């Protein structure tokens, strides 16, 4: 049996181990991971495993017999290389082709790659994808850039869900990868007034570089008041990109009348929210989850066309044996935006300036 290096998340720890190389079944392709981004949802899964697994069991994603110590193989933002095809495949792309994909296995009833127990994720040397969802990576797109198509698609989907107009005022709260992806999508769609809010001034600088017209540090100014003042009666669309559920009630209480709140963060804890404020203001509250395959493909093409300066998002790369230490770093306050794991090599975290 062939084995590979793999990262296992269990009981809040990421551990490097040896695992069996998975075998592609009907319609599936075995790929070698070239680059995989560390997502905020990966950190959330590690920090709040019990909350997430409880939700999984209630949704039927994992059986009740699996407890909170069930191992999970993370990694869903990837660029990979085709190794071999399973049965009942068309083999339209040559072995060795670089590819990316929406991280879903239709062949496994829609299970998510890198988030579902029992599946191999892209933090491992090899993993499985569906042939039907493969996208070839253009020659001018580096591995790490292709891995960014996934978080960029999350931002694009949030903007599309918001139905924002070019004359509305956008407020993006949280300038991590998803917040910056939202800003990039807003800019590409022609929105003029984009307010970015974050506690870290360095991230606000990146937000400005990505297209924000105004930046606010909430420790110094009320970000919603700034957006409302800029709007002058126009609609304010608030994008929650922080992933801290306790902030949502405050957004609703402070938001101007007829505003829209789009929640993009992953929230698995129960929240206390007074909806009366939203009712009297006739607010719209929308939730954004993942993206459509067309949005994913659009973001990959935007990277290839140079429409998005993806280099401003990438702040580090690390080999597979340095991933555990990198996770511990990202669990603390830090200035990183996006770090990619390169599972094919060893090496400690390298900063990208």
HUZINOR-V374905 format. One record per residue. N is the residue number from 1. PHI is phi in whole degrees, 0 to 359 (999 if undefined). Layout:
<<N;PHI> <N;PHI>>
//
This chain:
<<1;999> <2;287> <3;238> <4;213> <5;286> <6;213> <7;257> <8;246> <9;261> <10;207> <11;53> <12;78> <13;233> <14;257> <15;232> <16;277> <17;213> <18;257> <19;221> <20;290> <21;292> <22;292> <23;253> <24;289> <25;262> <26;302> <27;79> <28;252> <29;227> <30;273> <31;233> <32;257> <33;285> <34;259> <35;199> <36;217> <37;286> <38;273> <39;261> <40;301> <41;292> <42;295> <43;294> <44;296> <45;300> <46;287> <47;281> <48;234> <49;303> <50;300> <51;298> <52;292> <53;294> <54;298> <55;296> <56;304> <57;295> <58;290> <59;273> <60;82> <61;288> <62;224> <63;290> <64;300> <65;289> <66;272> <67;266> <68;288> <69;268> <70;298> <71;291> <72;223> <73;257> <74;278> <75;115> <76;223> <77;249> <78;223> <79;237> <80;217> <81;235> <82;293> <83;255> <84;200> <85;256> <86;276> <87;293> <88;58> <89;240> <90;270> <91;57> <92;285> <93;257> <94;294> <95;303> <96;99> <97;293> <98;277> <99;218> <100;220> <101;192> <102;303> <103;280> <104;229> <105;251> <106;297> <107;291> <108;242> <109;61> <110;83> <111;296> <112;272> <113;293> <114;81> <115;227> <116;247> <117;303> <118;97> <119;254> <120;277> <121;260> <122;277> <123;286> <124;272> <125;296> <126;226> <127;203> <128;249> <129;229> <130;271> <131;301> <132;296> <133;254> <134;293> <135;237> <136;291> <137;273> <138;302> <139;301> <140;274> <141;255> <142;296> <143;305> <144;293> <145;290> <146;299> <147;294> <148;277> <149;301> <150;294> <151;296> <152;297> <153;292> <154;299> <155;294> <156;298> <157;296> <158;299> <159;294> <160;296> <161;295> <162;286> <163;55> <164;290> <165;259> <166;293> <167;259> <168;285> <169;255> <170;262> <171;239> <172;255> <173;260> <174;106> <175;248> <176;279> <177;304> <178;288> <179;300> <180;293> <181;295> <182;298> <183;299> <184;299> <185;292> <186;299> <187;297> <188;294> <189;271> <190;88> <191;290> <192;277> <193;253> <194;236> <195;262> <196;251> <197;232> <198;199> <199;280> <200;253> <201;296> <202;296> <203;289> <204;294> <205;297> <206;295> <207;300> <208;296> <209;297> <210;278> <211;133> <212;293> <213;272> <214;219> <215;232> <216;220> <217;263> <218;298> <219;285> <220;246> <221;220> <222;284> <223;295> <224;287> <225;297> <226;296> <227;295> <228;295> <229;294> <230;292> <231;292> <232;57> <233;105> <234;288> <235;291> <236;255> <237;246> <238;261> <239;255> <240;275> <241;234> <242;262> <243;82> <244;249> <245;294> <246;291> <247;277> <248;295> <249;300> <250;294> <251;299> <252;296> <253;295> <254;266> <255;294> <256;289> <257;301> <258;65> <259;278> <260;238> <261;246> <262;249> <263;263> <264;252> <265;292> <266;272> <267;236> <268;249> <269;270> <270;288> <271;248> <272;254> <273;229> <274;266> <275;283> <276;300> <277;296> <278;293> <279;294> <280;290> <281;271> <282;51> <283;281> <284;255> <285;241> <286;235> <287;243> <288;239> <289;223> <290;55> <291;185> <292;266> <293;305> <294;295> <295;290> <296;299> <297;297> <298;298> <299;290> <300;298> <301;292> <302;296> <303;296> <304;297> <305;278> <306;79> <307;282> <308;234> <309;276> <310;297> <311;297> <312;288> <313;272> <314;271> <315;240> <316;190> <317;220> <318;212> <319;282> <320;296> <321;281> <322;260> <323;292> <324;298> <325;296> <326;294> <327;300> <328;297> <329;298> <330;288> <331;285> <332;254> <333;305> <334;203> <335;258> <336;289> <337;253> <338;221> <339;246> <340;251> <341;268> <342;248> <343;294> <344;280> <345;223> <346;257> <347;144> <348;285> <349;301> <350;247> <351;286> <352;245> <353;261>>
//
